[in-house]
Each structure stands twice: as C-alpha cells, then as structure tokens.
C-alpha cells in the first residue's frame, strides 16, 4: 500500500485513498467502512441537489489553496 504523508505545519498527516480502505490492512472496522460509504453518498447527494436547484457549491482548489463558489453556469468566485 502506497500511503502518502503530507506535512501540515508541525503535523504529519497520513493520506489514505478510498482504494486503500481495505479491512485486510486493519485500517478501519466494517462499521467504519459502511459509515464512510454512507457519508460519501450523502455528500454526493447534497451536491447533486444543489446543482439541480441552481445553488452555488463551495469547493476548494488544492493547487491555489483557495476556497471558491462554483455556480450552476460554471462560473467561479474565489472567497477571500
């Protein structure tokens, strides 16, 4: 498994992708895996609902490290 470690200030954070969340590695329990799947589904559902209702969606650009709002017409507005 090729986990990445990211340095955030004085902390080291281990980055684990969805494909790495296997029970065989002992990373998470069965209940935690199910809860994670449900949380991901809930977020996707909320984003889809916001898109249908033409509401802006808050997102984060990792490259620029800035938060922005994405509108239904595709335009974006960075948050200060």
Secondary structure as UniProt FT lines:
FT   STRAND          4..8
FT   TURN            9..10
FT   STRAND          11..15
FT   HELIX           18..20
FT   HELIX           23..25
FT   HELIX           30..52
FT   TURN            53..54
FT   STRAND          57..61
FT   TURN            62..65
FT   STRAND          66..70
FT   TURN            72..73
FT   STRAND          76..78
//
